[in-house]
Amino acid sequence: MTTTATRAERPIDPNDVEIAYVGGGSRQWAPNLIQDLARSEFDGHVRLYDTNHEAAETNAEFGN
């Protein structure tokens, strides 16, 4: 399988970043990501997606 890399048409604005986290209900990875982002200069939104909606909601509360 061959993959092709593409470039963004415009530069990424570091003040307007969105991250989609599939598996956002994780009890280990999501809280670690949230803590890492809280300690960084990240300014944007993280959207948590998981088949376990309740777990993703719990992690979202932790991140807010």
Summary of the structure (lengths in Angstrom):
residues: 64
radius of gyration: 14.1
end to end distance: 40.2
largest distance: 40.2
contacts: 130
relative contact order: 0.24
helix: 34%
strand: 19%
